[in-house]
Amino acid sequence: MTSLHRERRCAESIARLAGRHILRERSQEVDISLKAPDDLVTNVDRSTERLIVERLRESFPDDRIAGEEFGHEQGSHGGEGERTWIIDPIDGTLNFAHGVPLYCVSIGLQIEGQTRVGVIYDPNRDEMFSAAEGQGAHLNGQPMAVSDVDGLAPAVLVTGFPLGDTDYFEWTMRQFDLLTRRSRGIRRLGSAAIDLAYVAAGRLDAFWEYGLNPWDTAAGILLVTEAGGKVTAINGSPFSVDGPSIVASNGHFHTALLDALQSVV
Ligand code: IPD
């Protein structure tokens, strides 16, 4: 295993470039369309993904790249030691399209299916959240850690609402009701990657959601674990970026949170 130093530095600098591109483009007219009912995409998501893919391709020509908007770009680095960059050019597209400044660029590197580098950049606040496996998590170069809140009652939680009229939506509404009563409060920010970065930075104590995609979580899960937190599925099994659910917490009340979430589904 390499030190991942180069990969992390490159991901940070590409995320920063992408963030600047998003802010520049935001001042022009943004072209918004629907890629599925309730699921927006903009011309800026697409141009940002192109920029990220080009830069990654220059630095790591053999790696695979999987992006939210254009799917998989095949590299030759399959099989043993397989390396795949998983990118979300704008996580929080709905916020972006409506001028709400809560969105980010998310870039994760998975090696043999495990995230080893994770970078989330919030261009509106110029905040770079970054981690490499075994090397801790950092916010703008300073070490960051999860909170030490030890129990549901004093915890501030965050979640997202799954798209469509599904069981996931029904369960989330019931969980939202229960946990609003049992915790200090719940936030709904509209960017799963920012939710994970904020749990890693100790700003929020736990996050849960159903139905996310690999590009929403690939980078953020490493931030949380490297910052000392815990990530599982809602049923307590090991987390997979292929879903169907995620619970990421500071680790101190993870079991209590899982019990509460499971009690209403
Ligand atoms: C969305 C955000 C949101 C989550 C949605 C995602 P996108 O990602 O992460 O918080 O609730 O499920 O699709 O579409 O803005 O990249």
Boltz pocket constraint, residues with backbone or C-beta under 6 A from the ligand:
constraints:
  - pocket:
      binder: B
      contacts: [[A, 40], [A, 68], [A, 88], [A, 90], [A, 91], [A, 92], [A, 93], [A, 94], [A, 160], [A, 161], [A, 162], [A, 163], [A, 189], [A, 190], [A, 191], [A, 192], [A, 193], [A, 210], [A, 211], [A, 212], [A, 216]]
      max_distance: 6.0
